[in-house]
Amino acid sequence: MKKTILRISIGVIGFIIIAAAGLVLWLNPGRGPVEQVDPHAKGWSEEVEGTLVLHLAGTPYEMGYQRGYFAKDRVLLTLDLFENLLKLAQDEMGLPRFATHFLLDLTYQLCSPFIPDRYKREMEGLADASGCDLKMLRRGHIISVLTERGCSAFAVWGKATEEGKLFHGRNFDWILSAGLEDTAVLALYEPEGFNRFASAGYAGIIGVLSGMNMEGISISQIGAVTKDSSLRGLPLEFVLRRLLEETCNLEEASELMNSVKHTVGFNYVVADGDAGDARAYETTAHHMAVFGPGDPKETVEYAIPIEDAVFRSDEAMDPLIRSLQDCANAPGQPYGSNSYDHRYMGIATRIQERYGDIDADYALEILKATAMDDANLHGVLTNSTDREMWVAHADKGRNASLQQYVHYDLKQLFLRPEERAASMETADTAAKESGAEEGAADSDDPVEEEKAEETES
């Protein structure tokens, strides 16, 4: 009997040891090989009005390496700030650091099957060039699965705007105390086999939070806390990046949004500058609803559908998704919440006040007025028709909405400086020739008119 008990005990201990070893290995996944990369061969960086602009091109590993090389100090600072946030959580919640790391590693592994390999490879290149901890880098890229914050977004075009152009505004409202604004960059991506796009974000994050591709697709999202959540799926920043890299129109955007596995509650606004159209996607782990401009499906009493406009804050317009929400006074009506009164209504009333006369300056005013107080980490406005962006970041804990919005002309910015000069000369020449032709057409010189008449005869 004693021998039997001993064998069972040894077996149980052995199983525990093997299981523990397996768990450790599972939580510490392998990686690809280190490559030799010349960051200057395809990538480069420049300063635009005091902001750092990174030009990243090539394979995933090459682009990660370029980011790590050209923004090394900011990449390392990003991860230091992330570690500080974990310390803050430890102090406030009493959660030991190892437990926080375990939770993040567990979440990354649960999300890992849904994260494209090209992004994992890019993170490896970033870690190799900057010398940062790859494991900590991975942890930082799944934080959106565990934390959600309120934001707001709107798109207006057609009858709503002065010249019919599409303006897409997006406030990213998150934790100002994190200090992420000190790591801000504008990354211009030219990935092999995918769309070129611009991402307004932070040096140590390869995922996208705000941006636009050169096909005219612009993106934004809003945190919308829900009971229907999952740790298994594609994190938010990679959903947004895939939208920019892989889609050229709203039909493709909808197909992608239907195909990805979502994690927690988010509302998205995706716009197409060429088509002059936009969609709102309301998502939970297992449900998604899609709305267009002035959508008749917006039947909840608090909805304000407007023609040629799509806008969102936290509250869902879909009754099922709203019933699952834990935000904006859910499960009741959203009246009285910051999300509805300040952000959603703030956008709607301002669109209505200047409907038909909205230009870039007024769109910026809408953006600034509807930012959350003491939480506006960055704000982005795109002219998705003409491929322009205006970006502001918080400064020393003060809202981005109070800072300068830097203008970027992406059509010019994607060119190298020497190419920009040639492009400007070509544009000037074309303008002069066009002006000369118009002048000749409008000429009232009687001699010229007589010659023209003779020619017609």
Secondary structure, 3 states (H helix, E strand, C coil): CHHHHHHHHHHHHHHHHHHHHHHHHHCCCCCCCCCCCCHHHHCEEEEECCEEEEEEEECHHHHHHHHHHHCHHHHHHHHHHHHHHHHHHHHHHCCCHHHHHHHHHHHHHHHHHHCCHHHHHHHHHHHHHHCCCHHHHHHHCCHHHHCCCCCEEEEECHHHECCCCCEEEEEEECCHHHCHHHHEEEEEEEECCCCCEEEEEECCCCCCCCEEECCCEEEEEEECCECCCCCCCCCHHHHHHHHHHHCCCHHHHHHHHHHCCCCCCEEEEEEECCCCEEEEEEECCCCEEEECCCCCCCCCCCCCCCCCEEEECCCCCCHHHHHCECCCCCCCCCCCCHHHHHHHHHHHHHHHHCCCCECHHHHHHHHHHCCCCCCEEEEEEEECCCCEEEEEECECCECHHHCCCEEEEHHHHCCCHHHHHHHHHHHHHHHHHHHHHHHHHCCCCHHHHHHHHHHHC
